[in-house]
Amino acid sequence: MTISRPVAFYAPLKSPNHPLPSGDRTMARLLMKALGRAGYSPRLASEVRTLDKTGNRQFQERLRQESLKEAESLVAHYKARPEDRRPRLWFTYHVYYKAPDWIGPRVAEALGIPYVIAEGSRASKRAQGPWALGHEGAQAALDRADVIFGMTAHDREALEAARPAHQILVDLPPFLDLAEWPVPDARHVRATEPHLLTVAMMREGDKLASYRILAAALERLQHLPWTLDIVGDGEAREEIARLFSPMAQRVRFHGQVESKADLTVLYEAADIFVWPAVNEAYGMVLLEAQALGCAVVAGAYGGVASVVRDGETGRLTPPGDIAAFADALSDLLQDRERLKELGANASRFVEQERDLDHAALRLRNALQGLTR
C-alpha cells in the first residue's frame, strides 16, 4: 500500500483558489493533482500573494514582511503537529521577480525538508531598478531550491546557466488532465467556412496587444472565408470590440466562459485556434485547444514553442509579426487537408505526451529520492 506523503504547496503569483480564470491558476491546480497522482498529499500552505505589477519597492518590502510573518506562523503551526503529519516537502509554483517566494525557503529550512520549485524564471536584468527587491527574493529562492522543474526550454537556459552545484533541474512540460476535456475519437474539419477560435482575458497590456495583432492580421484576410469566436471578458472589452468592428459580421463575442463543458463545445467546433501570445509564458489555452483537435496559429513568444510544435500541430510565427501571422493563417485557411492533419497531430500530441499521468511520473521520479 502506498502511503501518501504530505506536501506544503504554495503559489505566490496566484493561488489555485483565485477567483479569476487564468493559465496560472489552472496550472497550480494541475500540479496539485499531479502530485496527488504521484503519491503525495499536497495542501495549500498559504494564500499570501507577492505579486507587484508596478515595481514599487515599498510595496515589495511590505509583501516581504508579510511573508516573513507568515513563515514564522507556519513553522510554529507545523512544529506543533506530530512529526508524521508535518510536510515532507515544500513545493512552490511559479517564482520570478514580480512574485518571489519569501515563505517557502524559510519554512523548509526550519523543518529540515526539501524545497522545490516548478516554473522558476531568472531575469538578471532586473537586479537593478524598480523590481530589485523582488528579484533578490526570487533569486534567493531559486538558489535555495533542491529541485527546479523547468516547464519550457525558454526558462531552462537561464536556470541552467545559474544552477548551484546542489540543484537538480528537471523538465516538466505543461500538461492537462484529459479527464476534464473529453477528447473525440476522430477530428473532422467542418465542410463550411473554417471556424476560428480564441480564448483570452480582455486586459490592458499583453492581452490587448495580442488582440490588436489578431485583428490586424484578420483584416488582411477578409477575402477568404472564415468566422471567429472570441471567449473572454475584462476592462478592455470595448476597445477589443472596436478592433474587430470592421469584421463584425464574422466575429461572435461569448464573454467569459468558465464551464469546461461549454468550452469543450467551442473547442470542438473550431478548426484553428488563433492567438498572437504576446509575452505568454507558454499558454494553457494552446494546449487545451490541441487536446480537442484544433490546429494552432500562435506567436512564438517565450515558451510557446514548448506547447505548440511548429509544422506538426500548428504554425508559430515571429513575435509581433502581423504579416507573418496573417500569412500562416492564410495558408491553413486554403489547405483543408493540411488543417485536418495538424488537428489530428495536435490531439495525439497532447494525449501521448502531455497528460496527467506523464506529469505525475516525472514528479515521482524526481522527488522520490528527496522524501524517503
C-alpha positions in Angstrom: 0.0 0.0 0.0 1.4 3.4 -1.0 1.5 5.9 1.9 0.6 9.5 0.8 3.3 11.9 1.8 2.2 15.4 3.0 3.4 18.3 0.8 3.1 22.1 1.5 2.0 23.7 -1.7 2.3 27.4 -2.4 1.7 29.7 -5.4 2.9 33.3 -4.7 1.8 34.7 -8.1 -1.8 33.4 -8.0 -3.4 30.9 -5.6 -5.2 27.9 -7.2 -8.2 29.3 -5.3 -8.0 32.7 -7.1 -11.5 33.6 -8.5 -10.4 34.8 -11.9 -9.7 32.2 -14.6 -6.1 32.1 -15.8 -3.5 29.8 -17.1 -1.5 30.3 -13.9 -4.4 29.2 -11.7 -5.1 26.2 -13.9 -1.5 25.0 -13.8 -1.4 25.4 -10.0 -4.4 23.1 -9.7 -3.0 20.7 -12.2 0.3 20.4 -10.3 -1.6 19.6 -7.1 -3.5 16.9 -9.0 -0.3 15.5 -10.5 1.4 15.5 -7.0 -1.6 13.5 -5.7 -1.3 11.1 -8.6 2.4 10.7 -7.8 1.7 9.5 -4.3 1.8 12.8 -2.4 -0.8 14.7 -0.4 -0.5 18.4 -1.4 -2.2 21.0 0.9 -2.2 24.7 0.2 0.1 26.2 2.8 -0.6 29.9 2.3 -2.7 32.4 0.4 -0.2 35.2 0.7 0.2 36.8 -2.8 3.5 38.5 -3.5 2.7 40.0 -6.9 3.9 43.5 -7.6 2.8 44.6 -11.1 4.2 48.2 -11.0 7.7 48.0 -9.5 7.1 49.7 -6.1 9.9 48.9 -3.7 7.9 50.0 -0.6 5.1 47.6 -1.6 7.6 44.8 -2.2 9.0 45.4 1.3 5.5 45.2 2.8 5.0 41.9 1.0 8.3 40.6 2.2 7.5 41.5 5.8 4.0 39.9 5.5 5.7 36.8 4.0 8.2 36.5 6.8 5.5 36.7 9.4 3.5 34.1 7.6 6.6 31.9 7.5 7.1 32.2 11.3 3.4 31.3 11.8 3.6 28.3 9.5 6.8 27.0 11.2 5.1 27.2 14.6 2.0 25.5 13.2 3.9 22.6 11.6 6.2 22.0 14.5 3.1 21.7 16.8 2.0 18.8 14.7 3.1 15.2 15.2 6.1 14.5 13.0 4.2 12.2 10.7 1.7 14.9 9.9 4.3 17.6 9.0 5.1 18.3 5.4 7.8 16.1 3.9 8.4 18.7 1.1 7.7 22.3 0.3 6.6 22.8 -3.3 6.3 26.3 -4.8 4.8 27.0 -8.2 5.9 30.0 -10.3 8.7 32.1 -8.9 10.0 35.2 -10.6 11.0 38.8 -9.9 7.4 40.1 -9.8 6.2 37.3 -7.5 9.1 36.0 -5.3 8.8 33.3 -2.6 9.9 34.6 0.7 8.0 31.9 2.7 9.0 28.5 1.3 12.8 28.7 1.8 12.4 29.7 5.5 9.8 27.1 6.3 11.8 24.4 4.5 15.0 25.4 6.4 13.3 25.4 9.8 11.7 22.0 9.2 14.7 20.4 7.5 12.7 19.4 4.4 13.5 19.7 0.7 12.4 22.9 -1.1 11.2 22.5 -4.7 10.1 25.0 -7.4 8.1 24.4 -10.6 8.3 27.1 -13.2 11.1 29.4 -11.9 12.4 32.2 -14.1 15.7 34.1 -13.7 16.0 37.6 -15.1 19.4 39.1 -14.3 18.4 42.5 -15.9 16.0 43.0 -13.0 18.8 43.0 -10.4 18.7 46.8 -10.6 15.7 49.0 -10.9 12.1 49.0 -9.5 11.9 45.3 -9.0 15.3 44.8 -7.4 13.9 43.6 -4.1 11.6 41.2 -5.8 14.4 40.0 -8.0 16.6 39.4 -4.9 13.8 37.4 -3.2 13.2 35.3 -6.4 17.0 34.6 -6.9 17.4 33.6 -3.3 14.5 31.1 -3.6 15.8 29.7 -6.9 19.3 29.3 -5.5 17.9 27.5 -2.4 15.8 25.0 -4.4 16.9 21.4 -4.3 14.9 20.7 -7.5 13.5 23.0 -10.1 11.0 21.8 -12.6 11.5 23.8 -15.8 8.3 24.0 -17.8 9.8 25.5 -21.0 13.1 25.4 -22.9 13.0 29.2 -22.7 13.3 29.2 -18.9 15.7 26.2 -18.8 18.5 28.1 -20.5 18.8 30.7 -17.8 18.2 28.2 -15.0 21.0 26.0 -16.2 23.4 28.9 -16.5 22.9 29.9 -12.9 22.4 26.5 -11.4 24.0 25.9 -8.0 26.0 22.7 -7.6 23.5 21.0 -5.3 20.5 21.7 -7.5 18.7 19.3 -9.9 16.9 20.6 -13.0 14.1 18.5 -14.4 12.0 19.1 -17.5 8.2 19.2 -16.7 6.5 20.5 -19.8 3.0 21.9 -19.4 0.2 19.3 -19.3 -3.5 18.7 -18.9 -5.8 16.4 -17.1 -7.5 14.9 -20.1 -10.4 13.5 -18.0 -11.5 17.2 -17.7 -11.6 17.5 -21.5 -13.4 14.7 -23.4 -11.3 14.1 -26.4 -13.1 13.0 -29.6 -12.1 9.7 -31.2 -11.7 11.5 -34.6 -11.4 15.0 -35.8 -13.4 16.2 -38.8 -12.8 19.6 -40.4 -16.1 21.4 -41.0 -17.4 21.3 -44.5 -18.4 25.0 -44.5 -16.1 28.0 -43.9 -13.2 27.4 -41.5 -14.1 28.3 -37.9 -11.5 30.2 -35.8 -11.4 30.5 -32.0 -9.5 32.5 -29.4 -9.9 32.3 -25.6 -8.2 35.0 -23.6 -9.0 37.6 -20.9 -9.6 41.2 -22.1 -7.0 43.1 -20.1 -4.8 46.1 -20.9 -1.1 45.3 -21.7 -0.1 42.0 -23.3 -3.6 40.6 -23.8 -4.8 43.7 -25.6 -1.6 43.8 -27.7 -2.4 40.2 -28.8 -5.9 41.1 -29.7 -4.6 44.1 -31.8 -2.3 41.8 -33.7 -5.0 39.3 -34.3 -7.5 41.9 -35.6 -4.9 43.4 -37.9 -4.0 40.0 -39.3 -7.6 39.1 -39.9 -8.3 42.4 -41.6 -5.8 41.3 -44.3 -7.8 38.0 -44.8 -11.3 39.3 -45.4 -11.1 37.9 -49.0 -11.0 34.4 -47.5 -13.9 32.5 -45.8 -13.7 32.3 -42.0 -15.6 33.1 -38.8 -14.2 33.8 -35.4 -15.5 33.1 -31.9 -13.9 35.1 -29.0 -14.2 33.9 -25.4 -13.1 36.3 -22.7 -14.0 39.4 -20.8 -12.4 42.3 -18.9 -11.8 46.0 -18.8 -10.6 46.2 -22.4 -13.7 44.6 -23.9 -14.9 47.8 -25.6 -11.6 48.6 -27.1 -11.3 45.0 -28.4 -14.8 45.2 -29.9 -13.7 48.3 -31.8 -10.7 46.5 -33.1 -12.9 43.8 -34.7 -15.7 46.2 -35.8 -14.6 46.1 -39.5 -15.3 42.3 -39.4 -18.3 42.5 -37.0 -20.5 40.1 -39.1 -17.8 37.4 -38.9 -17.0 37.7 -35.2 -19.0 36.5 -32.2 -18.2 37.5 -28.6 -19.1 34.9 -26.0 -17.9 36.8 -22.9 -16.3 34.8 -20.0 -16.9 31.1 -20.2 -15.6 29.0 -17.3 -17.6 25.8 -17.7 -15.4 23.2 -19.2 -18.4 21.6 -20.9 -19.2 24.9 -22.7 -15.6 25.4 -23.6 -15.3 21.9 -24.9 -18.2 22.6 -27.3 -16.4 25.7 -28.6 -13.0 24.0 -28.9 -14.5 21.0 -30.8 -16.4 23.3 -33.2 -13.2 25.2 -34.1 -10.8 24.3 -36.8 -8.0 26.7 -35.9 -7.1 28.3 -32.5 -5.6 31.7 -33.2 -3.6 33.7 -30.6 -0.6 36.0 -31.1 0.5 35.2 -27.5 2.3 38.4 -26.7 4.7 37.7 -23.8 2.9 34.5 -22.9 4.9 32.1 -20.6 3.5 29.3 -22.8 -0.3 29.5 -22.9 -2.5 26.8 -21.4 -5.3 27.5 -23.8 -3.0 26.5 -26.7 -2.6 23.1 -25.1 -6.4 22.8 -24.4 -7.2 23.6 -28.0 -4.8 21.0 -29.3 -6.2 18.4 -27.0 -9.6 18.9 -28.7 -8.2 18.7 -32.2 -7.6 22.3 -33.1 -4.6 23.3 -35.1 -2.9 26.4 -33.7 -1.5 29.6 -35.2 0.4 31.5 -32.5 3.2 33.9 -32.0 6.4 32.3 -30.9 6.9 34.3 -27.6 8.5 32.8 -24.5 7.8 29.2 -24.1 5.0 28.9 -26.6 7.3 26.6 -28.7 7.2 24.2 -25.7 3.4 23.6 -26.2 2.9 24.0 -29.9 5.1 22.0 -32.4 5.6 24.3 -35.4 4.7 22.5 -38.6 3.4 19.4 -36.7 0.5 20.6 -34.5 0.2 24.2 -35.8 2.2 27.2 -37.0 4.4 29.5 -35.0 5.2 33.0 -36.3 7.8 35.5 -35.3 6.8 37.5 -32.2 4.6 40.5 -33.1 4.8 40.0 -36.8 1.3 40.8 -38.2 2.2 39.9 -41.8 3.7 36.5 -40.9 0.7 35.7 -38.7 -1.7 36.5 -41.5 0.3 34.5 -44.0 0.5 31.4 -41.8 -3.3 31.6 -41.2 -4.0 32.2 -44.9 -2.0 29.1 -45.8 -4.1 26.9 -43.5 -7.4 28.5 -44.5 -6.7 27.4 -48.1 -5.4 23.9 -47.3 -8.1 21.9 -45.7 -6.2 18.6 -45.8 -3.2 20.2 -44.1 -5.5 21.6 -41.5 -7.1 18.2 -40.8 -3.6 16.7 -40.5 -2.4 19.3 -38.0 -5.6 18.9 -35.9 -5.1 15.1 -35.7 -1.4 15.5 -34.8 -2.4 18.1 -32.1 -4.8 15.8 -30.2 -2.4 12.9 -30.5 0.5 15.0 -29.2 -1.4 16.0 -26.0 -2.8 12.5 -25.4 0.5 10.8 -25.8 2.9 13.3 -24.2 1.1 15.9 -22.1 -1.4 14.1 -19.9 -1.6 14.0 -16.1 0.0 10.5 -15.9 3.1 11.6 -17.7 3.5 14.6 -15.4 2.9 12.5 -12.3 5.6 10.1 -13.4 8.1 12.9 -13.9 7.3 14.3 -10.5 7.5 10.9 -8.8 10.9 10.0 -10.4 12.4 13.4 -9.4 11.1 13.6 -5.9 11.2 10.1 -4.6 14.8 10.4 -3.5 14.1 13.6 -1.6 11.2 12.3 0.6 12.2 8.7 1.6 
